[in-house]
Amino acid sequence: MTDAPRVPGERSGESGEVVSAVEGSGRTEQLVVADITRDEAWVTVDTDDAVTTTEWR
């Protein structure tokens, strides 16, 4: 494995397994998207700011 930086959007050729879930309760819910095959490969967004699949298309 290399520690060389990658250009944003560049594919590494390695495959992963990406999952998502809504975490929290009440006013603090967040959408979490993570590649569960890599350490520290995740992002979150407040559910109020997340778009639906239909809106994204």
Buried (B, 14 or more C-beta within 10 A) or exposed (E): EEEEEEEEEEEEEEEEEEEEEEEEEEEEEBBBBBBEEEEEEBEEEEEEEBEEEEEEE
